[in-house]
């Protein structure tokens, strides 16, 4: 059983039993709960923490958990209707209203109910995460001299150097800025490179989290179609001419969601077109450390081939480790780097030093290379299992491309399929999916699904999830 399922089940049992205890009464000890329910101490601790967060119990270190005292009176509800006027006035003052639509991001962050196969995930399953290596790295980091002191605003020099070595080319540690994960890096880059109301060119389809950042900043995403070889240079040049945009955001390696890799022939064209337009290219290199066994030699980042400071490079350790190891980077050269640093400092001051120290310990340990090899092998096996199951059980779903990296497949639905209805039917059948609509900033050419094979327990769960998806499809026919 998955850990989070055990936690939820134990918390529900304890809730039902709370009436046995008078207000202020002490619950059984953690050891007693471990023995009674045959779960780990961690599960007990998390279940009690959930009850405490809901205000049902109070935990006292060294004493135990106690049922909370009943509230003597409920506070009167406030009147927040005034906020509608305030927020509408704020939007009306903008050339482009700032809308914060996180639905596309939440579709991959939301944990489905217990027993539901998680094809909507955006992170590695706990069985694929280097939990022991991360715990050991965090313990060693905490013992480093000065581990809890204030770090340099740009990040620890050793960590910046490590990221710079991975980029190659002429980029050095001085060009690198440590950020709180890739999403934070993208937010900083878009705020630095485009004023509110400006158009920004994006791949179509593309990552919903980036679209959410752009719209929240009052920017106007303009789609540029992607095919099996990445973004089309002819359409990119036409979009620059038509819009006057000064920014293009792309994922050249294992693009999300299509899995496409920008071809060697197109790479210099993209850089040349952006340079001629006087524009920046934000390169989101999110999946480089998630290449599969059969990927072959990977192309270098666009930033390594950029001699004129066109590319602002973004990458992160989060995807290949854990959602909570939020350590990423921005790399840029020229005057733009100072603007990126200024915005980063204003927004966050700095990334917590213990997290940076732990990241250094992790990537410097022998377990790091072993983890990357394990992830490559496991993702390859899961990708193949999902592709085989889909082609055998759901041939009506088009699977045009099998990526050699990343953690998902991109499926085209048959014409006329109601995407929303299919998602609802799938959830009733016990499988959670990520809809395709949020990946398009304009009208999509059809219905799509993005299925993740990284957030499940293994190939057997993939087979079961595809079987449940077939049940959902049959329900709609």
Secondary structure, 3 states (H helix, E strand, C coil): CCHHHHHHHHHHHHHHHHHHCCCCCECCCHHHHHHHHCCCHHHHHHHHHHHHHCCCEEEECCCEEEECCCCCCCCCCCCCCHHHHHHHHHHHCCCCCCCCCCHHHHHHHCCCCCCCEECCCCCCCHHHCCHHHHHHHHHHHHCCCCCCCCCCCCCCHHHHHHHHHHHCCCCCHHHEEEECCHHHHHHHHHHHHCCCCCEEEEEECCCHHHHHHHHHCCCEEEEEEEECCEECHHHHHHHHHHHCCCEEEECCCCCCCCCCCCCHHHHHHHHHHHHHCCCEEEEECCCHHHECCCCCCCCCCHHHHCCCCCEEEEEECCCCCCCCCCCEEEECCCCHHHHHHHHHHHHHCCCCHHHHHHHHHHHCCHHHHHHHHHHHHHHHHHHHHHHHHHHHHCCCCECCCCCCECCEEEEECCCCCCHHHHHHHHHHHCEECEECHHHCCCCCCCCEEEEECCCCCCHHHHHHHHHHHHHHHHHHC
